[in-house]
Structure formats: structure tokens, C-alpha cells
Amino acid sequence: MSAPGTPRTPRTSPALRSARLRLDPYAPADEESFLGLFQQAEVARWMGDGLAPEAEDRALFGRIFSRVYAGGLFDVWAVRLRDAAAPGGHRYIGHAEVKPSGAVPGGHEIIYALDPAAWGRGLGSELAAALVAYGFGELGLAEVHATVAAPNSGSLAVLDRLGFRHVRDLAEEDGSTTRLLALGRERAARGGPAPGC
């Protein structure tokens, strides 16, 4: 980690692979796919402040390059599913990050979003597991966090299967509740939830 005031080295995130997924640093050519994902109400309702105007999502995509990658701030990936019919053998289906957590000082959290067409196939679990493995392995984290809207039962179930535990509820300004979850390295090494969890 850089000392305070030390400029960060520009970098992109390393490519990651799982059984069916490929996580690559974003390329400018991914802009329309990114917009297609984040402009879906079913996806946007669980991300940040919800559905944003297209211009804001375009600006967000631009900041991946101008701020995140240029400043070496944290890891962000385009998520692609193996598909023999797609150009290059993979098609864009989602977005993923491992970044410093605003809810846990000094902590890191995983963030992911998948196209609804990819839901229900175990891809969320596969993606979250790859992000957790990266956090523990490459980043050397002792604990990985996630913040999930309380009504997002799909993501809560995915993270529960991976062994994440509920730490506390966070009250949001709009009156909603976000669940703060954590998974420690030791618990992950044991293979997920303890009996009775």
C-alpha cells in the first residue's frame, strides 16, 4: 500500500479465471455492454443509489479508466461467460470489484452484478468465490466484506453459501437497510458456514 501522499502507480486489474467465467480489466469497447447492464432496473436496484440516467453511467464507466485504473485505486473487471458462439469465445454478462470498504475502515469488500439472463445458474456463486479467492490470495486480506441490501435475497443466499456471516445492519439515509457481511480467511479455509449457521 502506498504511503499517504505518495502517487499510486497506474495499473489495471489482473485477469482472473474460474470454471465458466473470465474476469478481464475493462476495455473502452465494453462501454455499451456496461451501460446495457447498469441500465437494467433489475440490476440497478441493487447497485449504489439505483437506476441512474444513462449519462451518469457513461461517466461512471469513464471513471474506471480516468480514476480507478489511472490511480491504481482498486480492482474492477468485466465479467464474461464462456460462450463458443460469442466473439473471442466469451460474452459480457457482468461487473465485479474488490475495493476498500466504506463500511469497514481498512477493510475491503466485493461487489458484483450479473445480467438477469445469467441468474439462477450458479454464476453468482462462482463469481463471488473467485473474488473472495483473489482477496485472500492476491491481496492477502484476512477478511473480505460485502454490503448487500436487506431485500436482496439472491445475493444474501450466495454469500451465505460461501460462509459469510452477518456483522451488523447499516441504516441508509433513505430508510432502507444494508447488511454488512464478512468472511474471514480461517472460516473460508474450513469450507464455508459452520454447522448450524
Stockholm file with secondary structure:
# STOCKHOLM 1.0

chainA/1-197         MSAPGTPRTPRTSPALRSARLRLDPYAPADEESFLGLFQQAEVARWMGDGLAPEAEDRALFGRIFSRVYAGGLFDVWAVRLRDAAAPGGHRYIGHAEVKPSGAVPGGHEIIYALDPAAWGRGLGSELAAALVAYGFGELGLAEVHATVAAPNSGSLAVLDRLGFRHVRDLAEEDGSTTRLLALGRERAARGGPAPGC
#=GR chainA/1-197 SS CCCTTCCCCCCCCCCEECSSEEEECCCGGGHHHHHHHHTCHHHHTTSTTSCCCHHHHHHHHHHIIIIIIHHTCCEEEEEEEECTTSGGGEEEEEEEEEEECSSSTTCEEEEEEECGGGTTSSHHHHHHHHHHHHHHHTSCCSEEEEEEETTCHHHHHHHHHHTCEEEEEEECTTSCEEEEEEEEHHHHHTTSSCTTC
#=GC SS_cons         CCCTTCCCCCCCCCCEECSSEEEECCCGGGHHHHHHHHTCHHHHTTSTTSCCCHHHHHHHHHHIIIIIIHHTCCEEEEEEEECTTSGGGEEEEEEEEEEECSSSTTCEEEEEEECGGGTTSSHHHHHHHHHHHHHHHTSCCSEEEEEEETTCHHHHHHHHHHTCEEEEEEECTTSCEEEEEEEEHHHHHTTSSCTTC
//
